[in-house]
Amino acid sequence: MSQIVGLCGSLRQHSFNRKLLHEAVRLLGTCSFQELSLDLPLYNGDLETDGRPDVVEALASEIKKADGVIVVSPEYNKAISGVLKNALDWVSRVPGGAWKDKPVAVMTAAGGRTGGETAQYTVRACLTPFGPRLLTSPIVCVANAPDEFDADGRLISERYLQAVQTLMGNLRAEIERS
Ligand SMILES: Cc1cc2nc3c(=O)[nH]c(=O)nc-3n(C[C@H](O)[C@H](O)[C@H](O)COP(=O)(O)O)c2cc1C
């Protein structure tokens, strides 16, 4: 069974991005899934002096072990969330190349009309140096996010459901090519 991990750039409990992540996992079908905590200390080189924090080592280790990763991020002022960038910076400090050749799907959900498209391209740019196999299509940007999920956290519109399903099908195919 595929081991999938999820990274959500929003720490907010009722985050629309987290709902999107869980919808993606539902549409992916049979897999073992865990969301990894990005609630990390801010990167500070001094914290590496006596060894990196355990939460950072665990995050890098779980990414490295996973068959595939789903990354979701809000858009903050047209950019990647600080929470996600901080996590990427921390993981980059752990030797072993956690992201190398890893199948990775990226999505964004945002309150605005573009669904965080600018942030999504920034997330992709931030991941690129680590050498993952980033899925390039379809680009899933859920716009007006508060109107797009029902009370159970399910995506309402057929358009987004189909896009997420296709992306997850592509993720599964990429994993099977590994
Ligand atoms: C600091 C901040 C900046 C934001 N900037 C944007 C933005 O540039 N574009 C946008 O569509 N929404 C923006 N929003 C609204 C977010 O898209 C919205 O709060 C969204 O629900 C956050 O994702 P989450 O639900 O996963 O926490 C911003 C929100 C915050 C708190």
PDBQT file of the ligand as one rigid body, heavy atoms in Angstrom, charges set to zero:
ROOT
HETATM    1  C1  LIG A 201      -1.788  37.262   6.077  1.00  0.00    +0.000 C 
HETATM    2  C2  LIG A 201      -2.797  36.841   5.051  1.00  0.00    +0.000 A 
HETATM    3  C3  LIG A 201      -2.578  37.153   3.729  1.00  0.00    +0.000 A 
HETATM    4  C4  LIG A 201      -3.491  36.736   2.745  1.00  0.00    +0.000 A 
HETATM    5  N1  LIG A 201      -3.213  36.981   1.431  1.00  0.00    +0.000 NA
HETATM    6  C5  LIG A 201      -4.020  36.441   0.479  1.00  0.00    +0.000 A 
HETATM    7  C6  LIG A 201      -3.665  36.528  -0.908  1.00  0.00    +0.000 A 
HETATM    8  O1  LIG A 201      -2.665  37.078  -1.298  1.00  0.00    +0.000 OA
HETATM    9  N2  LIG A 201      -4.499  35.947  -1.817  1.00  0.00    +0.000 N 
HETATM   10  C7  LIG A 201      -5.653  35.289  -1.442  1.00  0.00    +0.000 A 
HETATM   11  O2  LIG A 201      -6.377  34.758  -2.292  1.00  0.00    +0.000 OA
HETATM   12  N3  LIG A 201      -6.007  35.206  -0.133  1.00  0.00    +0.000 NA
HETATM   13  C8  LIG A 201      -5.206  35.746   0.830  1.00  0.00    +0.000 A 
HETATM   14  N4  LIG A 201      -5.536  35.606   2.150  1.00  0.00    +0.000 N 
HETATM   15  C9  LIG A 201      -6.776  34.902   2.514  1.00  0.00    +0.000 C 
HETATM   16  C10 LIG A 201      -6.528  33.401   2.569  1.00  0.00    +0.000 C 
HETATM   17  O3  LIG A 201      -6.599  32.878   1.265  1.00  0.00    +0.000 OA
HETATM   18  C11 LIG A 201      -7.587  32.729   3.455  1.00  0.00    +0.000 C 
HETATM   19  O4  LIG A 201      -7.483  33.214   4.769  1.00  0.00    +0.000 OA
HETATM   20  C12 LIG A 201      -7.459  31.220   3.406  1.00  0.00    +0.000 C 
HETATM   21  O5  LIG A 201      -8.598  30.657   4.022  1.00  0.00    +0.000 OA
HETATM   22  C13 LIG A 201      -6.191  30.759   4.136  1.00  0.00    +0.000 C 
HETATM   23  O6  LIG A 201      -6.014  29.371   3.980  1.00  0.00    +0.000 OA
HETATM   24  P1  LIG A 201      -6.467  28.309   5.100  1.00  0.00    +0.000 P 
HETATM   25  O7  LIG A 201      -7.978  28.319   5.116  1.00  0.00    +0.000 OA
HETATM   26  O8  LIG A 201      -5.922  27.020   4.618  1.00  0.00    +0.000 OA
HETATM   27  O9  LIG A 201      -5.904  28.748   6.422  1.00  0.00    +0.000 OA
HETATM   28  C14 LIG A 201      -4.647  36.032   3.134  1.00  0.00    +0.000 A 
HETATM   29  C15 LIG A 201      -4.853  35.730   4.486  1.00  0.00    +0.000 A 
HETATM   30  C16 LIG A 201      -3.946  36.099   5.424  1.00  0.00    +0.000 A 
HETATM   31  C17 LIG A 201      -4.170  35.711   6.870  1.00  0.00    +0.000 C 
ENDROOT
TORSDOF 0
